[in-house]
Each structure stands twice: as C-alpha cells, then as structure tokens.
C-alpha cells in the first residue's frame, strides 16, 4: 500500500508546487487496471493490477518525464528497488528545430 500513497502524493503535489509554471506545457495522465485473481491461499476478488501516473513538463528545448506505478503487476515484474518507478528521464533538444534530441534517465 505504500507505493500507492507515494503515487497519490505525486498526483496531488504538482497542483500546489507548480504555481508559477505555464500549464500549457504540463501534461498529467493516469491509468488504472484491475483484474480478478483466484488464489487458493488467499481470498478471491478484484485487485489492483497496475496503476500508472505520468507527468510531462516541457519548456523550450527541455522535457522532463516522470512515471510512477503500483500494483500486483509491478510487484511481480520489477526489481524491488525500482518497482514504483516506471520511467524518469530528461530530454534535451540539440537544435532549434527540435528535430534532434538526447535523452538520459530510467526507461521502461
């Protein structure tokens, strides 16, 4: 449940901390997936399979992207140290036409 609280914190935090940022360059998106699990050792029912929260911020020649995730899918398929992090990267344009980029970060 701790990763879900972290995602909720990052979902609410931009509403208060980005007061000076042009909102046309800020994109926020989310995705929630549930599934029915049948496990004999535990109770049957619906569980959160995956919840994904993404934030993109672009200004000039720079783009910052952050994606956080939680759920049963992430617990089973990602290493313990980074199970809550879907992607986090910085993208810089190398020319004024924004046709050539260099990106660095953590990609899915």
Sine and cosine of phi, psi and omega as CSV:
sin_phi,cos_phi,sin_psi,cos_psi,sin_omega,cos_omega
0.00,0.00,-0.37,0.93,-0.01,-1.00
-0.88,0.48,-0.67,0.74,0.05,-1.00
-0.88,0.47,-0.54,0.84,0.01,-1.00
-0.91,0.42,-0.64,0.77,0.04,-1.00
-0.91,0.41,-0.59,0.81,0.03,-1.00
-0.91,0.41,-0.67,0.74,0.04,-1.00
-0.90,0.43,-0.66,0.75,0.03,-1.00
-0.89,0.46,-0.63,0.77,0.05,-1.00
-0.88,0.47,-0.72,0.70,0.01,-1.00
-0.94,0.33,-0.34,0.94,0.06,-1.00
-0.97,0.24,-0.58,0.82,-0.05,-1.00
-1.00,0.00,-0.54,0.84,-0.07,-1.00
-0.82,0.57,-0.69,0.72,-0.01,-1.00
-0.89,0.46,-0.41,0.91,0.00,-1.00
-0.91,0.41,-0.47,0.88,-0.06,-1.00
-0.97,-0.26,-0.48,0.88,-0.14,-0.99
-1.00,-0.08,-0.23,0.97,-0.05,-1.00
-0.95,-0.30,0.70,0.71,-0.07,-1.00
-0.92,0.39,-0.45,0.89,-0.05,-1.00
-1.00,-0.10,0.01,1.00,-0.10,-1.00
-1.00,-0.02,0.65,-0.76,0.09,-1.00
-0.91,0.41,0.87,-0.49,-0.10,-1.00
-0.95,0.32,-0.25,0.97,0.03,-1.00
-0.95,0.32,-0.32,0.95,0.00,-1.00
-0.99,-0.17,0.05,1.00,0.01,-1.00
-0.94,-0.34,0.84,-0.55,0.04,-1.00
-0.87,-0.50,0.77,-0.64,0.02,-1.00
-0.84,-0.54,0.73,-0.68,0.03,-1.00
-0.61,-0.79,0.34,-0.94,0.00,-1.00
-0.52,-0.86,0.32,-0.95,-0.04,-1.00
-0.50,-0.86,0.73,-0.69,0.04,-1.00
-0.76,-0.65,0.71,-0.70,0.00,-1.00
-0.74,-0.68,0.78,-0.62,0.07,-1.00
-0.91,-0.41,0.35,-0.94,0.01,-1.00
-0.54,-0.84,0.41,-0.91,0.06,-1.00
-1.00,-0.07,0.87,-0.49,-0.01,-1.00
-0.95,-0.30,0.63,-0.78,0.06,-1.00
-0.83,-0.55,0.98,-0.18,-0.01,-1.00
-0.85,-0.52,0.80,-0.60,-0.05,-1.00
-0.93,0.36,-0.45,0.89,-0.02,-1.00
-0.99,0.17,-0.36,0.93,-0.03,-1.00
-0.82,-0.57,0.10,-1.00,0.03,-1.00
-0.94,0.33,0.53,-0.85,0.07,-1.00
-0.98,0.19,0.40,-0.92,0.09,-1.00
0.49,-0.87,-0.01,-1.00,0.02,-1.00
-0.99,0.11,0.63,-0.77,0.07,-1.00
-0.73,-0.69,0.30,-0.95,0.09,-1.00
-0.96,0.26,0.90,-0.43,0.04,-1.00
-0.99,0.14,-0.74,0.67,0.00,-1.00
-0.37,-0.93,0.71,-0.71,0.15,-0.99
-0.82,-0.57,0.77,-0.64,-0.06,-1.00
-0.79,-0.61,0.74,-0.67,0.02,-1.00
-0.80,-0.60,0.81,-0.59,-0.05,-1.00
-0.78,-0.63,0.61,-0.79,0.04,-1.00
-0.76,-0.65,0.77,-0.64,0.09,-1.00
-0.86,-0.51,0.70,-0.71,0.09,-1.00
-0.74,-0.67,0.81,-0.58,0.00,-1.00
-0.84,-0.55,0.71,-0.70,0.09,-1.00
-0.51,-0.86,0.87,-0.49,0.00,-1.00
0.89,0.45,-0.87,-0.49,-0.04,-1.00
-0.98,-0.20,0.24,0.97,-0.07,-1.00
-0.85,-0.52,0.66,-0.75,0.10,-1.00
-0.74,-0.67,0.74,-0.67,0.07,-1.00
-0.90,-0.44,0.74,-0.68,-0.02,-1.00
-0.77,-0.64,0.73,-0.68,0.04,-1.00
-0.71,-0.70,0.78,-0.62,0.04,-1.00
-0.78,-0.63,0.83,-0.55,0.01,-1.00
-0.90,-0.44,0.50,-0.86,-0.06,-1.00
-0.59,-0.81,0.34,-0.94,0.06,-1.00
-0.43,-0.90,0.29,-0.96,0.08,-1.00
0.79,-0.61,0.03,-1.00,-0.04,-1.00
-0.91,0.41,-0.60,0.80,0.02,-1.00
-0.87,0.49,-0.70,0.71,-0.03,-1.00
-0.94,0.33,-0.56,0.83,0.02,-1.00
-0.91,0.42,-0.54,0.84,-0.05,-1.00
-1.00,0.02,-0.46,0.89,-0.18,-0.98
-0.93,-0.37,-0.02,1.00,-0.02,-1.00
-0.82,-0.57,0.48,-0.88,0.07,-1.00
-0.88,0.48,0.45,-0.89,-0.07,-1.00
-0.87,0.49,-0.55,0.84,-0.05,-1.00
-0.95,0.32,-0.48,0.88,-0.11,-0.99
-0.81,-0.58,0.43,0.90,-0.07,-1.00
-0.93,0.38,-0.40,0.92,-0.01,-1.00
-1.00,0.02,-0.23,0.97,-0.07,-1.00
-0.98,-0.19,0.89,-0.45,0.05,-1.00
-1.00,0.05,-0.76,0.65,0.07,-1.00
-0.31,-0.95,0.53,-0.85,0.06,-1.00
-0.44,-0.90,0.90,-0.43,-0.03,-1.00
-0.48,-0.88,0.31,-0.95,0.05,-1.00
-0.88,-0.47,0.76,-0.65,-0.01,-1.00
-0.86,-0.51,0.81,-0.59,-0.01,-1.00
-0.89,-0.46,0.74,-0.68,0.07,-1.00
-0.99,0.17,0.68,-0.73,-0.02,-1.00
-1.00,-0.09,-0.17,0.99,0.04,-1.00
-0.66,-0.75,0.26,-0.97,-0.05,-1.00
-0.94,0.35,-0.42,0.91,0.00,-1.00
-0.98,0.19,-0.05,1.00,-0.03,-1.00
0.82,0.57,0.64,0.77,0.03,-1.00
-0.95,-0.32,-0.14,0.99,0.01,-1.00
-0.75,-0.66,0.85,-0.53,-0.09,-1.00
-0.83,-0.56,0.38,-0.93,0.23,-0.97
-0.80,-0.61,0.74,-0.68,-0.04,-1.00
-0.84,-0.55,0.60,-0.80,0.06,-1.00
-0.60,-0.80,0.67,-0.75,0.02,-1.00
0.42,-0.91,-0.42,-0.91,-0.02,-1.00
-0.94,-0.33,0.90,-0.43,-0.07,-1.00
-0.94,-0.33,0.49,-0.87,0.01,-1.00
-0.93,0.36,0.00,0.00,0.00,0.00
